[in-house]
Amino acid sequence: MNKKVVIIGGEGNGGVIAACIEDNRNRYSDFEWELVGFINDYETEVCGYPAISVLRSRPSPYFFRMFLK
């Protein structure tokens, strides 16, 4: 079972993390981590993944629990 990742941020450091996850999946068939999307205040899509929430709205703890199943 793979672990779901939600990155808080944008294309800077968040993009580097996304690229590492994609690289491991593509080059080494390492499917331990799955990038679900980003939490970003200004964009609707970051690095081809959806911005699923905004930080300003302070996602509830329930929001994060649905990804930690």
C-alpha positions in Angstrom: 0.0 0.0 0.0 1.4 3.4 -0.9 1.5 6.4 1.3 -0.3 9.5 0.1 1.6 12.9 0.2 0.1 16.4 0.3 2.7 19.1 -0.1 2.3 22.5 1.5 3.8 25.0 -0.8 4.3 25.7 -4.5 6.7 25.0 -7.3 9.8 26.0 -5.5 10.8 23.5 -2.8 7.4 21.7 -3.3 8.3 21.1 -6.9 11.6 19.5 -5.9 9.8 17.1 -3.6 7.2 16.3 -6.3 10.1 15.7 -8.8 11.8 13.3 -6.4 8.6 11.3 -5.8 8.0 11.1 -9.6 11.6 10.2 -10.3 11.5 7.3 -7.8 8.2 6.0 -9.3 9.4 6.3 -12.9 13.1 5.2 -12.7 13.0 2.7 -9.9 9.4 1.5 -9.8 9.3 2.7 -6.1 5.5 3.2 -5.5 5.8 3.7 -1.7 4.8 7.4 -2.0 1.9 8.8 -4.1 1.6 12.6 -4.5 -2.1 13.6 -4.1 -1.7 17.4 -4.6 -0.6 20.6 -3.0 -1.9 23.1 -0.5 -1.4 26.5 -2.1 -3.0 29.9 -1.6 -2.5 31.3 -5.1 -2.6 28.5 -7.7 -5.2 25.9 -8.8 -2.6 23.5 -10.1 1.1 23.1 -9.2 3.5 20.9 -11.2 0.5 19.2 -12.9 -1.1 18.3 -9.6 -4.2 20.0 -8.2 -4.1 22.5 -5.4 -6.6 20.7 -3.2 -6.9 23.4 -0.5 -5.6 26.7 0.6 -3.6 27.4 3.7 -5.5 30.5 4.5 -8.6 28.5 5.1 -6.8 26.4 7.7 -7.8 22.9 6.7 -9.4 21.0 9.5 -7.7 17.9 11.0 -10.3 15.8 9.3 -9.0 17.0 5.9 -5.6 15.5 6.7 -7.0 12.3 8.2 -8.7 11.3 5.0 -5.3 11.1 3.4 -3.7 9.2 6.2 -5.9 6.1 5.9 
